[in-house]
Each structure stands twice: as structure tokens, then as C-alpha cells.
């Protein structure tokens, strides 16, 4: 086994945090939000424990800014499923998401109760495109 494969095999399972930065999310269409700081905060706070990625558009523009938290393989085995969060336009909400992911995310840690206000269910078509 190569060193690279050995390192990957030993890495702990990680959540994936997908941050929409398309036509509405992350743009001036959602005023009063420091979109760059939101993404930088998530990457800075979660870089060691989760994969944080920005994508062009999650096609849920009415919920801008959208963040999807996908469970780690361990979290999925424990019953965790991807959680779609919309209207994440407040630094406190971003901090709550980061704290939850640091604690293990879906399937491994209970989200802060306040995140219930942000959770939504996208259409099946949209959900399939991101979660598969």
C-alpha cells in the first residue's frame, strides 16, 4: 500500500459541508451578509474535521443562503442523513452549524435546537443532485 493510500485509510470519516455560492446565495441578492466571511469561517473552523466546499448553485434560491451538511460515513451508518439549511444569513447560525459539525454532525450529534428554524426539504430532483 502506498503512503498516500495509508494516510487516506487512517483519516477519520468526515462530514461534508456544501455551501451554495451561485446565482443568489453568496451574492448581493442577499444583502447585509458578509458572504466571504461566512465561507471563510466555515473553512477555518471546520477544515480539520470536515470537507467544506463551495458550489455554484443548489437550485434552492428561495432559501438563500443554503448550506447542506452531509454526514460522515460513521454518521450515515448511525442513521444520519443530509440536512439542508436555508436562510443562513446570520453569523450566529454559521457558528451553530460549525459547532454541530465539530461535535460530529448528522447521526452523531444533536444539532442546536435553533437550527430547526433553518432546516428545509428541497425537491427530490435537487436533493438527488447534491446527495448522490
C-alpha positions in Angstrom: 0.0 0.0 0.0 1.4 3.4 -0.9 1.9 6.1 1.7 -0.9 8.2 0.2 -3.4 5.3 0.5 -2.3 4.5 4.0 -2.9 8.2 5.0 -6.3 8.2 3.5 -7.2 4.9 5.1 -6.3 6.2 8.5 -8.1 9.5 8.2 -11.3 9.8 10.3 -14.6 9.9 8.4 -15.6 13.5 7.8 -18.8 15.3 7.2 -19.2 17.3 4.0 -20.5 20.9 4.3 -21.7 22.2 0.9 -22.1 26.0 0.7 -24.1 27.4 -2.1 -22.5 30.3 -3.9 -24.5 30.6 -7.1 -26.9 32.9 -8.6 -28.5 34.1 -5.3 -26.6 32.6 -2.4 -23.3 34.4 -1.8 -24.3 37.4 -3.9 -25.6 40.9 -3.4 -29.1 39.5 -4.0 -28.9 38.6 -0.3 -27.9 42.0 1.2 -26.3 42.7 4.5 -24.4 39.4 4.7 -20.6 39.1 4.5 -20.7 36.0 2.2 -16.9 35.8 2.0 -16.6 35.8 5.8 -19.3 33.1 6.1 -17.4 30.8 3.8 -14.0 31.6 5.4 -15.5 31.0 8.9 -16.7 27.5 7.9 -13.4 26.6 6.2 -11.4 28.0 9.1 -13.4 26.3 11.8 -14.1 23.0 10.1 -11.1 22.4 7.8 -9.6 19.9 10.2 -12.8 17.9 10.8 -15.0 18.3 7.6 -14.7 18.9 3.9 -16.1 22.4 3.2 -16.9 23.0 -0.4 -18.5 25.9 -2.3 -20.7 25.0 -5.2 -22.2 27.2 -8.0 -25.9 26.7 -7.3 -28.0 24.2 -5.3 -31.2 25.4 -7.1 -33.0 26.4 -3.9 -32.7 30.1 -4.4 -35.8 31.0 -2.4 -33.8 29.7 0.7 -30.6 31.7 0.0 -28.0 31.3 1.6 -28.1 27.5 1.6 -25.8 25.1 3.4 -26.1 21.3 3.2 -24.4 19.2 6.0 -23.9 15.6 4.8 -23.0 13.0 7.5 -19.7 11.2 7.7 -19.8 7.5 6.8 -20.0 6.8 10.6 -22.8 9.3 10.9 -24.7 7.8 8.0 -24.3 4.3 9.5 -25.8 5.7 12.7 -28.8 6.9 10.8 -27.7 10.4 9.9 -29.0 11.9 6.6 -28.1 15.2 4.8 -29.5 18.3 6.4 -30.5 21.2 4.2 -30.3 24.6 5.9 -31.7 27.7 4.3 -31.7 31.4 5.1 -28.4 31.1 6.8 -27.7 34.8 6.8 -26.5 35.3 10.3 -23.1 34.8 11.8 -24.6 33.1 14.8 -26.3 30.5 12.6 -23.0 29.8 10.9 -21.3 29.4 14.3 -24.1 27.0 15.4 -23.6 24.9 12.2 -19.8 24.8 12.8 -20.2 23.7 16.4 -22.6 20.9 15.4 -20.3 19.6 12.7 -17.3 19.7 15.1 -19.4 17.6 17.5 -19.9 15.0 14.8 -22.8 16.3 12.6 -25.8 14.3 11.4 -26.2 10.9 13.0 -23.6 11.5 15.7 -24.6 14.8 17.4 -27.8 16.5 18.0 -28.0 19.9 16.2 -28.6 23.0 18.3 -32.4 23.5 18.6 -32.2 26.8 16.8 -31.1 25.0 13.5 -34.7 23.6 13.3 -35.7 27.1 12.1 -33.3 26.8 9.2 -34.0 23.3 8.1 -36.0 22.7 4.9 -36.6 19.9 2.4 -35.7 20.6 -1.2 -37.4 18.9 -4.1 -36.3 15.4 -4.8 -34.6 16.4 -8.0 -32.5 19.0 -6.3 -31.8 16.7 -3.3 -30.6 13.9 -5.6 -28.2 16.1 -7.5 -26.3 17.1 -4.3 -26.7 14.0 -2.1 -25.7 11.3 -4.6 
